[in-house]
Amino acid sequence: MTANGDSSIPFSTSAPARRAAGTATVTTALILTLALQSAVPPFATDMYTPAFPRVTADLATSASLVGLTLTTFFLGMALGQLLGGPLSDQRGRRRPMIVGGLICTIGAVGCALAPSIWFLIVFRVVQGLGGGFAAVVARAVVVHVAKGDLLARVMSIMMALGGLAPMVAPLVGRAVLTLGGTWRTVFWCLVGFGLLMMITAIVFVPESLPVEQRHGGGLRKFASGLSEVLRIRLFVGYIAGIAGALFSYLVLARPRADRIIAAA
């Protein structure tokens, strides 16, 4: 909030800066749009887990191969973040975010039409790739349009909204199945999710990285920066602990959650 009660907070009061980077203001619509880009993983994974038994039966495959579609999605998402960050440093933030939404949508369409488990696995990689693109650029936009205490507030709001997604996604997926939909219907819903990502990015996200601030370097610069970060032992220890706890939870909780959902 500004002093006069305006809910839009200017990124810069300089007119040339606003022209260079678009009308970069922190609005409710912008925050929700960026949160939407970051909500891809829980919706694209948890929303269709209630349909795992139906996928297994419909595609005449095994439960382990259906489970592999989760792994391949996250591999695609990791690759998308790896490529999306350097690309957005070179090309700006807005277009890579829109392209990420498009790729995510194409991947969801492929999943919905997949004639076999192998096609489903491949298109899950594509879906994750687009989701990773959009998610990593969304976080970069936040850093550009908000600073200091405002940045902390915006990130807190986005994390809170992102925290709701894993709780809502399985319920939405179960509702789709209960109302007569199939696992393919769930993916068509994710197609709509991808289109919503694109449309909101086009309408509400300005270009936050001026041309004069863009730079090359690509993956080489990324690798150099990563090597510096990995030398910080305390940071690596925290990340390893958090990752270990998260994946332990996923491994232990997923089978129980699937049984509960299947019995519901």
C-alpha positions as CSV (number, residue, x, y, z in Angstrom):
1,M,0.0,0.0,0.0
2,T,1.2,3.5,-0.7
3,A,0.7,6.5,1.6
4,N,-2.5,7.6,-0.1
5,G,-4.0,4.1,0.1
6,D,-3.4,3.0,-3.5
7,S,-3.0,-0.8,-3.8
8,S,-0.6,-0.5,-6.7
9,I,3.0,0.1,-5.7
10,P,5.2,1.7,-8.4
11,F,8.5,-0.1,-9.2
12,S,10.1,3.2,-10.2
13,T,8.9,6.8,-10.1
14,S,11.1,7.6,-13.1
15,A,9.1,7.9,-16.3
16,P,12.0,6.7,-18.5
17,A,12.5,3.7,-16.3
18,R,8.8,2.8,-16.5
19,R,8.9,3.1,-20.3
20,A,11.9,0.9,-20.4
21,A,10.6,-1.9,-18.2
22,G,6.9,-1.5,-18.7
23,T,4.4,-0.4,-16.1
24,A,6.0,-2.5,-13.4
25,T,3.7,-2.1,-10.5
26,V,2.8,-4.5,-7.7
27,T,-0.9,-5.1,-7.9
28,T,-3.1,-7.9,-6.6
29,A,-3.5,-9.2,-10.2
30,L,0.3,-9.3,-10.7
31,I,0.8,-11.2,-7.4
32,L,-1.9,-13.7,-8.2
33,T,-0.5,-14.1,-11.7
34,L,3.0,-14.8,-10.5
35,A,1.6,-17.2,-7.8
36,L,-0.3,-19.0,-10.6
37,Q,3.0,-19.6,-12.5
38,S,4.5,-21.1,-9.4
39,A,1.6,-23.3,-8.7
40,V,2.3,-25.6,-11.7
41,P,4.1,-28.4,-9.8
42,P,1.4,-29.2,-7.2
43,F,-1.5,-29.0,-9.7
44,A,0.4,-30.9,-12.4
45,T,1.3,-33.7,-10.0
46,D,-1.2,-33.9,-7.1
47,M,-4.3,-33.2,-9.3
48,Y,-4.0,-36.4,-11.3
49,T,-2.7,-38.8,-8.6
50,P,-6.2,-39.9,-7.6
51,A,-6.5,-41.2,-11.2
52,F,-3.4,-43.4,-11.0
53,P,-5.4,-46.7,-10.9
54,R,-7.4,-45.6,-13.9
55,V,-4.3,-44.6,-15.9
56,T,-2.8,-48.0,-15.1
57,A,-5.9,-49.9,-16.3
58,D,-6.6,-47.7,-19.4
59,L,-3.1,-47.8,-20.7
60,A,-2.6,-51.4,-19.7
61,T,0.6,-50.6,-17.9
62,S,2.2,-51.0,-14.5
63,A,1.8,-48.8,-11.4
64,S,5.6,-48.3,-11.4
65,L,5.5,-46.8,-14.9
66,V,2.6,-44.6,-14.0
67,G,4.6,-43.4,-11.0
68,L,7.5,-42.6,-13.4
69,T,5.3,-39.9,-14.9
70,L,5.9,-37.9,-11.7
71,T,9.6,-38.3,-11.9
72,T,9.8,-37.3,-15.5
73,F,7.7,-34.2,-14.8
74,F,10.1,-33.1,-12.1
75,L,13.1,-33.8,-14.4
76,G,11.4,-31.6,-17.1
77,M,10.8,-28.9,-14.6
78,A,14.4,-28.9,-13.4
79,L,15.5,-28.6,-17.0
80,G,13.1,-25.8,-17.6
81,Q,14.4,-23.8,-14.6
82,L,18.0,-24.5,-15.7
83,L,17.3,-23.1,-19.2
84,G,14.6,-20.5,-18.4
85,G,16.7,-18.5,-16.0
86,P,19.6,-17.8,-18.4
87,L,17.3,-17.3,-21.3
88,S,15.2,-14.7,-19.5
89,D,18.4,-12.8,-18.6
90,Q,19.1,-12.5,-22.4
91,R,15.5,-12.1,-23.7
92,G,13.7,-10.4,-20.9
93,R,11.1,-11.8,-18.4
94,R,7.8,-11.5,-20.1
95,R,8.2,-13.5,-23.3
96,P,9.9,-16.6,-21.7
97,M,7.1,-16.7,-19.1
98,I,4.5,-16.7,-21.9
99,V,6.4,-19.3,-23.8
100,G,6.7,-21.4,-20.7
101,G,2.9,-21.4,-20.3
102,L,2.5,-22.3,-24.0
103,I,4.9,-25.3,-23.6
104,C,3.2,-26.4,-20.5
105,T,-0.2,-26.3,-22.3
106,I,1.2,-28.3,-25.2
107,G,2.5,-30.9,-22.8
108,A,-0.8,-31.2,-21.1
109,V,-2.6,-31.6,-24.5
110,G,-0.1,-34.4,-25.3
111,C,-0.8,-36.1,-22.0
112,A,-4.6,-35.9,-22.5
113,L,-4.3,-37.5,-25.9
114,A,-1.5,-40.0,-25.0
115,P,-2.2,-43.4,-26.6
116,S,0.4,-45.2,-24.4
117,I,2.3,-44.8,-21.2
118,W,5.4,-43.9,-23.1
119,F,3.7,-41.0,-24.9
120,L,2.4,-39.9,-21.5
121,I,5.9,-40.0,-20.0
122,V,7.4,-38.0,-22.9
123,F,4.7,-35.3,-22.7
124,R,5.1,-35.1,-18.9
125,V,8.6,-34.0,-19.5
126,V,7.4,-31.3,-21.9
127,Q,4.8,-30.2,-19.4
128,G,7.4,-30.0,-16.7
129,L,9.8,-28.1,-19.0
130,G,7.2,-25.4,-19.6
131,G,6.2,-25.2,-16.0
132,G,9.8,-24.8,-14.9
133,F,10.3,-22.0,-17.5
134,A,7.3,-20.1,-16.1
135,A,8.0,-20.7,-12.4
136,V,11.6,-19.6,-12.5
137,V,10.9,-16.4,-14.5
138,A,8.0,-15.6,-12.1
139,R,10.3,-15.5,-9.2
140,A,12.7,-13.2,-11.1
141,V,9.9,-10.8,-11.9
142,V,9.1,-10.6,-8.2
143,V,12.6,-9.6,-7.4
144,H,12.5,-6.9,-10.0
145,V,9.2,-5.3,-9.1
146,A,9.5,-5.4,-5.3
147,K,12.3,-4.5,-3.0
148,G,13.0,-4.6,0.7
149,D,10.0,-5.2,3.0
150,L,7.7,-5.2,0.0
151,L,9.6,-8.1,-1.5
152,A,9.3,-10.0,1.7
153,R,5.5,-9.4,1.8
154,V,5.0,-10.4,-1.8
155,M,7.1,-13.6,-1.4
156,S,5.2,-14.5,1.7
157,I,1.9,-14.1,-0.1
158,M,3.1,-16.2,-3.0
159,M,4.4,-18.9,-0.7
160,A,1.1,-18.9,1.2
161,L,-0.9,-19.2,-2.0
162,G,1.5,-21.9,-3.3
163,G,1.1,-23.8,0.0
164,L,-2.6,-24.1,-0.7
165,A,-2.1,-25.7,-4.1
166,P,-1.0,-29.1,-2.8
167,M,-4.1,-29.2,-0.6
168,V,-6.5,-28.1,-3.2
169,A,-5.2,-30.0,-6.2
170,P,-6.0,-33.6,-5.1
171,L,-9.5,-32.4,-4.1
172,V,-10.0,-30.9,-7.6
173,G,-8.8,-34.1,-9.2
174,R,-11.0,-36.3,-7.1
175,A,-14.0,-34.0,-7.9
176,V,-13.4,-34.3,-11.6
177,L,-13.4,-38.1,-11.3
178,T,-16.4,-38.1,-9.0
179,L,-18.4,-36.0,-11.5
180,G,-17.8,-38.6,-14.2
181,G,-14.5,-37.5,-15.7
182,T,-11.6,-39.7,-16.6
183,W,-7.9,-39.2,-16.1
184,R,-7.8,-37.6,-19.5
185,T,-10.4,-35.1,-18.3
186,V,-8.0,-34.2,-15.5
187,F,-5.3,-33.4,-18.1
188,W,-7.8,-31.3,-20.1
189,C,-8.3,-29.3,-16.9
190,L,-4.5,-28.8,-16.8
191,V,-4.7,-27.6,-20.4
192,G,-7.1,-24.9,-19.1
193,F,-4.6,-24.2,-16.3
194,G,-1.8,-23.7,-18.9
195,L,-4.0,-21.4,-21.0
196,L,-4.8,-19.4,-17.8
197,M,-1.1,-19.1,-17.1
198,M,-0.5,-17.7,-20.6
199,I,-3.5,-15.3,-20.6
200,T,-2.8,-13.8,-17.2
201,A,0.9,-13.4,-18.1
202,I,0.0,-11.6,-21.3
203,V,-2.5,-9.3,-19.6
204,F,-1.0,-8.6,-16.2
205,V,2.8,-9.1,-16.3
206,P,4.9,-6.2,-17.7
207,E,8.4,-6.5,-19.0
208,S,10.5,-6.0,-15.8
209,L,14.0,-6.3,-17.3
210,P,15.0,-3.3,-19.4
211,V,17.0,-4.0,-22.6
212,E,20.1,-2.3,-21.2
213,Q,20.1,-4.6,-18.2
214,R,20.0,-7.9,-20.2
215,H,23.1,-9.9,-20.5
216,G,24.5,-13.1,-22.0
217,G,26.6,-15.7,-20.4
218,G,24.0,-18.4,-20.5
219,L,24.8,-21.8,-18.9
220,R,28.5,-21.0,-18.6
221,K,27.8,-18.1,-16.3
222,F,25.2,-20.2,-14.4
223,A,27.7,-22.9,-13.8
224,S,30.2,-20.5,-12.6
225,G,27.7,-19.0,-10.1
226,L,26.6,-22.4,-9.0
227,S,30.1,-23.5,-8.3
228,E,30.6,-20.5,-6.0
229,V,27.3,-21.2,-4.1
230,L,28.3,-24.9,-3.7
231,R,31.4,-23.8,-1.9
232,I,29.3,-22.4,1.0
233,R,29.1,-25.5,3.2
234,L,26.4,-24.2,5.5
235,F,24.1,-23.5,2.6
236,V,24.7,-26.9,1.1
237,G,24.0,-28.5,4.4
238,Y,20.7,-26.7,4.8
239,I,19.6,-27.6,1.3
240,A,20.6,-31.2,1.7
241,G,18.7,-31.4,5.0
242,I,15.6,-29.8,3.5
243,A,15.7,-31.9,0.4
244,G,16.2,-35.1,2.4
245,A,13.2,-34.3,4.6
246,L,11.0,-33.4,1.6
247,F,11.8,-36.6,-0.4
248,S,11.5,-38.8,2.7
249,Y,8.0,-37.3,3.3
250,L,7.1,-37.9,-0.3
251,V,8.3,-41.5,-0.3
252,L,6.6,-42.4,3.0
253,A,3.4,-40.4,2.7
254,R,2.5,-41.0,-1.0
255,P,1.5,-44.7,-0.7
256,R,-0.7,-43.9,2.4
257,A,-2.2,-40.9,0.7
258,D,-3.0,-42.9,-2.4
259,R,-4.8,-45.6,-0.3
260,I,-6.8,-42.9,1.4
261,I,-7.8,-41.2,-1.8
262,A,-8.7,-44.6,-3.5
263,A,-10.9,-45.5,-0.5
264,A,-12.7,-42.1,-0.6
